[in-house]
Amino acid sequence: MQAVFDGHNDVLLRLWHHQRDGADPIAEFRDGTSSGHIDAPRARAGGLGGGLCAIYIPSGDLVFADPDSNGHYATPLAAPLERAPSLDIALEMAAIALRLDRAGAWKLCRSTADIRDCMEKGIFAAVMHMEGCEAIDADLTALETFYAAGLRSLGPVWSRNNVFAHGVPFAYPSSPDTGPGLTDAGFALVRECNRLGILVDLAHITEKGFWDVAKTSDQPLVASHSNAHALTPVARNLTDKQLDAIKESHGIVGLNYATAMLRDDARSDADTPLEAMVRHVDHLVSRLGIDCVGLGSDFDGATIPAEIGDAAGNQNLIAALRDAGYAEADLVKLCRENWLRVLASAWKEGSR
């Protein structure tokens, strides 16, 4: 079994929703549940040793558009969120992450040494990530506080606009060049992340925003859960030009398991074969090289192929990649080592 460190999941969102309904998030994650994709027992069964666990503020008004007669769709961007209620939700999710850590249900990792130690001991290695920075003020005062709590990765935007940048819609077919890039506050956010050692994630950002980050950041470029636009031309997937820039920076793209980002018809349909995932990995590897591709499942945040089902089925993808000709040394890189290299670089571990 290949141990996996995964670039993106939304387990904190699921636990937060269930906590609001009266459930105990600690027991749900530690002891297991039949809902969602990730808990400790299913992670162990599927070799999922850890990952970037997102604090994500849900957009209650988002309604996905139905495809037209050609199979095309364009969901308008979710409305911007107010900061105060967003901060409240983000703090609630961060508290769940910290309580899981204190209970020993997972370890909140702040270094790659922490991650490796957890994976060796069979403890889920969680890295606190923020998907969309609506909880952060333009003056970045809150960023220091979240960093102290364990935040080590963030994406400036989700698929909506905020004070820092502009997001891409859920649209097919569509270029990622759908709007403006970073604001002045966004440029300041990237520079401050560079100073602190917080990874900057390019998932969900417009193409202009991508290039703004590329010219500003001193980190490897990272798209934690994105696929190849050349194969599935949705707005959230990456063009070959973007992939070339990520390669040049020695960054990483994490394969998104979301079927709408894998299929030729860009539909959310669990009846999607593993071959679609392998095809995207092949394209990413051919463009980026084996050292710059990883996994970014989007567990608990997307419709994923039924042949995987949840975290317990993660090794089915690994087996499909093995059957497609990937050697064990390649799978080690794809499953964990490429992510650990990029995290070590973004976190400036060699310079501290």
C-alpha positions in Angstrom: 0.0 0.0 0.0 1.3 3.5 -0.9 0.8 6.0 1.8 -0.8 9.2 0.5 -0.5 12.8 1.6 -3.4 14.6 -0.1 -3.5 18.2 -1.2 -7.1 19.0 -0.4 -10.2 17.9 1.5 -13.2 19.4 3.1 -13.6 17.2 6.1 -13.8 20.2 8.5 -16.8 21.5 6.6 -18.6 18.2 7.0 -17.7 18.0 10.7 -18.8 21.6 11.2 -22.2 21.0 9.6 -22.7 17.9 11.7 -21.6 19.7 14.9 -24.3 22.3 14.2 -26.8 19.4 14.0 -25.7 18.1 17.4 -23.1 15.6 16.4 -19.7 15.2 18.2 -17.0 15.9 15.5 -14.3 14.2 17.6 -16.2 11.0 17.8 -17.3 11.2 14.2 -13.7 11.5 12.9 -12.0 9.2 15.4 -14.5 6.4 15.5 -15.9 6.6 11.9 -19.1 7.3 10.2 -21.1 6.2 7.2 -21.4 9.7 5.8 -18.9 11.7 3.7 -15.5 10.6 2.6 -12.9 10.9 5.4 -12.6 9.7 9.0 -9.7 8.0 10.7 -10.8 4.4 10.1 -11.4 4.9 6.4 -8.2 6.9 6.0 -6.2 4.1 7.5 -8.0 1.5 5.3 -7.1 3.5 2.2 -3.6 4.5 3.1 -4.6 8.2 3.4 -1.9 9.4 5.9 -2.9 13.0 5.9 -3.6 16.1 3.9 -4.5 19.8 3.7 -7.8 20.2 5.6 -9.7 23.2 4.4 -11.5 25.9 6.4 -14.1 26.8 3.8 -17.0 29.2 4.4 -20.0 27.8 2.5 -22.1 30.0 0.1 -25.7 29.3 0.9 -27.0 31.0 -2.3 -25.0 29.0 -4.8 -27.3 27.0 -7.2 -25.5 25.0 -9.9 -26.8 25.6 -13.4 -28.3 22.7 -15.4 -26.5 21.9 -18.7 -28.2 23.1 -21.9 -28.9 20.9 -24.9 -25.2 20.9 -25.8 -24.2 19.8 -22.3 -22.8 23.3 -21.5 -23.4 25.1 -18.3 -22.4 28.3 -16.5 -23.1 28.8 -12.9 -22.8 32.5 -11.8 -20.2 33.3 -9.2 -21.4 32.9 -5.6 -22.0 36.3 -4.0 -19.2 37.8 -1.9 -19.4 37.1 1.8 -19.4 39.5 4.8 -16.3 39.2 6.9 -17.7 39.1 10.4 -19.9 35.9 10.0 -17.1 34.4 7.9 -14.7 34.9 10.7 -17.1 33.3 13.2 -17.4 30.2 11.0 -13.6 30.0 10.3 -13.0 30.1 14.1 -15.5 27.4 14.7 -13.7 25.1 12.1 -10.3 26.0 13.5 -11.6 25.0 16.9 -12.7 21.6 15.6 -9.2 21.1 14.1 -7.6 22.0 17.4 -10.0 19.8 19.4 -9.2 16.9 17.2 -5.5 17.5 17.8 -5.9 17.7 21.6 -8.0 14.5 21.6 -5.4 12.6 19.6 -7.8 11.9 16.8 -5.3 13.6 14.4 -2.2 15.8 14.7 -2.2 19.3 13.4 1.1 19.5 11.6 3.3 22.6 11.2 6.3 21.0 9.5 7.1 18.2 7.1 8.9 16.5 10.0 5.5 16.5 11.8 3.9 15.0 8.8 6.5 12.2 8.3 6.3 11.4 12.0 2.6 11.0 11.9 2.6 8.9 8.8 5.1 6.6 10.3 3.0 6.2 13.5 -0.3 5.9 11.7 -1.7 9.2 13.0 -3.7 11.3 10.5 -1.4 14.3 9.6 -3.7 17.3 9.2 -2.4 20.6 7.8 -4.8 23.6 8.4 -5.7 25.2 5.1 -8.0 28.1 4.3 -10.0 27.9 1.0 -11.0 31.5 0.3 -9.9 34.2 2.7 -13.2 35.9 3.6 -12.2 35.5 7.3 -9.0 37.5 6.9 -9.2 41.3 7.1 -7.5 43.4 4.4 -5.0 44.7 7.0 -4.0 41.0 7.5 -4.2 41.2 11.3 -6.1 37.9 11.5 -3.5 36.1 9.4 -1.0 36.1 12.3 -3.6 34.7 14.6 -4.6 31.9 12.3 -0.9 31.2 11.6 -0.4 30.8 15.4 -3.3 28.4 15.5 -1.6 26.3 12.8 -2.6 27.7 9.4 0.1 26.8 6.9 -1.7 27.0 3.6 -4.3 29.2 2.0 -6.1 29.9 -1.3 -6.9 33.6 -1.6 -10.3 32.8 -3.2 -13.0 30.2 -3.7 -15.4 30.6 -6.7 -16.5 34.0 -5.6 -14.8 37.4 -5.3 -13.4 38.9 -2.1 -11.2 41.7 -1.0 -8.1 39.9 -2.2 -8.9 38.4 -5.6 -11.4 37.1 -8.0 -12.6 33.5 -8.4 -13.6 31.5 -11.4 -17.2 30.2 -11.9 -18.2 26.6 -12.3 -18.6 26.7 -16.1 -18.1 24.4 -19.1 -16.7 25.0 -21.6 -14.8 28.0 -20.2 -11.3 29.5 -20.1 -10.0 30.3 -16.6 -9.5 33.9 -17.9 -12.9 35.0 -16.5 -12.1 38.2 -14.6 -9.5 40.4 -12.8 -6.7 39.1 -10.7 -5.3 40.1 -7.4 -6.3 43.4 -5.7 -3.7 45.5 -3.9 -4.7 43.7 -0.7 -4.2 40.4 -2.6 -0.6 41.3 -3.5 0.0 42.2 0.2 -1.5 38.9 1.2 0.8 36.9 -1.0 3.9 38.8 0.2 2.9 38.3 3.9 2.3 34.5 3.2 5.8 34.4 1.8 7.2 36.1 4.9 5.4 33.8 7.3 5.8 30.6 5.4 2.2 30.0 4.4 1.7 28.1 1.1 -0.3 30.0 -1.5 -2.8 27.8 -3.4 -4.0 28.8 -6.9 -7.1 26.6 -7.0 -10.2 28.6 -7.9 -8.4 31.8 -8.9 -8.7 33.5 -12.3 -6.0 33.2 -14.9 -5.0 36.8 -14.3 -4.8 36.1 -10.6 -2.6 33.1 -11.3 -0.1 35.2 -13.2 -0.3 37.9 -10.5 0.7 35.4 -7.9 3.4 33.9 -10.2 5.1 37.3 -10.5 4.8 38.1 -6.8 5.4 34.9 -4.8 8.8 33.5 -4.0 7.3 30.0 -3.5 6.8 27.2 -5.9 3.4 27.6 -7.7 0.7 25.3 -6.3 -2.7 24.3 -7.5 -3.9 21.9 -4.8 -6.9 20.4 -6.6 -6.9 21.1 -10.3 -6.8 19.1 -13.5 -5.8 19.6 -17.2 -7.9 22.1 -19.2 -6.7 20.5 -22.4 -8.7 17.4 -21.5 -11.7 18.9 -19.6 -12.1 22.6 -20.4 -13.8 23.8 -17.3 -12.9 27.2 -15.8 -11.2 25.7 -12.8 -8.8 23.5 -14.7 -5.3 24.6 -15.8 -4.1 25.5 -19.3 -0.9 24.1 -20.6 0.7 27.5 -20.3 -0.2 27.5 -16.6 1.2 24.0 -16.2 4.4 25.1 -17.8 4.7 28.0 -15.3 4.2 25.5 -12.4 6.8 23.3 -13.8 9.3 26.2 -14.1 8.7 27.0 -10.5 9.1 23.4 -9.4 5.6 23.5 -7.9 2.8 21.0 -7.9 -0.7 20.2 -9.2 -2.8 17.9 -7.1 -5.2 15.7 -9.2 -8.8 16.6 -8.3 -11.1 13.6 -8.0 -14.1 15.7 -8.8 -15.8 14.1 -11.8 -16.8 17.4 -13.3 -13.1 18.2 -13.6 -12.2 14.8 -15.1 -14.9 13.9 -17.6 -15.1 14.9 -21.3 -18.6 16.2 -20.7 -17.7 17.9 -17.3 -20.6 16.3 -15.5 -20.9 15.5 -11.8 -21.4 11.8 -12.3 -20.0 9.2 -10.0 -20.2 6.6 -12.8 -16.8 7.9 -14.0 -14.1 5.3 -14.7 -10.6 5.4 -13.1 -9.2 5.7 -16.6 -10.4 9.3 -16.7 -8.2 10.0 -13.6 -5.2 8.2 -15.1 -5.6 10.2 -18.3 -5.4 13.5 -16.5 -2.4 12.2 -14.5 -0.7 11.2 -17.8 -1.3 14.7 -19.2 0.0 16.4 -16.1 3.1 14.2 -15.9 3.8 14.7 -19.6 3.6 18.5 -19.1 5.0 18.9 -15.6 7.3 15.9 -15.1 6.9 13.3 -12.5 8.3 15.6 -9.7 5.5 18.2 -10.0 2.3 16.1 -9.8 0.4 14.9 -6.7 -3.1 14.1 -5.5 -5.7 16.7 -4.4 -8.8 14.6 -3.9 -11.4 17.2 -2.8 -12.8 14.5 -0.5 -15.9 15.7 1.3 -16.3 18.5 -1.2 -17.1 16.9 -4.6 -18.7 14.0 -6.4 -15.9 11.5 -6.9 -15.8 8.3 -8.9 -17.8 5.4 -7.4 -14.8 3.1 -8.0 -13.1 5.1 -5.2 -16.2 5.9 -3.1 -14.4 7.4 -0.1 -11.0 7.5 1.5 -11.0 3.7 2.1 -11.0 3.3 -1.7 -8.0 5.5 -2.4 -5.7 2.6 -3.3 -7.9 1.8 -6.2 -6.5 4.9 -8.0 -3.0 3.9 -7.0 -3.6 0.4 -8.5 -4.9 1.9 -11.7 -1.8 4.1 -12.0 0.3 1.0 -11.3 -1.5 -0.9 -14.0 -1.0 2.1 -16.4 2.8 1.7 -16.1 3.8 3.9 -13.2 6.7 2.4 -11.3 6.7 2.3 -7.5 9.3 5.1 -7.3 7.0 7.3 -9.4 4.0 6.4 -7.2 6.0 7.4 -4.1 6.4 10.9 -5.6 2.8 11.2 -6.8 1.4 9.9 -3.5 3.4 12.0 -1.0 7.0 13.0 -1.7 6.2 15.8 -4.2 3.8 17.4 -1.7 6.3 17.1 1.1 9.0 18.8 -1.1 6.8 21.7 -2.0 5.5 22.2 1.6 9.1 22.2 2.9 10.0 24.9 0.3 6.9 27.1 1.0 7.5 26.7 4.7 11.1 27.7 4.3 12.3 24.7 6.3 15.8 24.8 4.8 16.4 28.4 5.8 15.3 28.3 9.4 
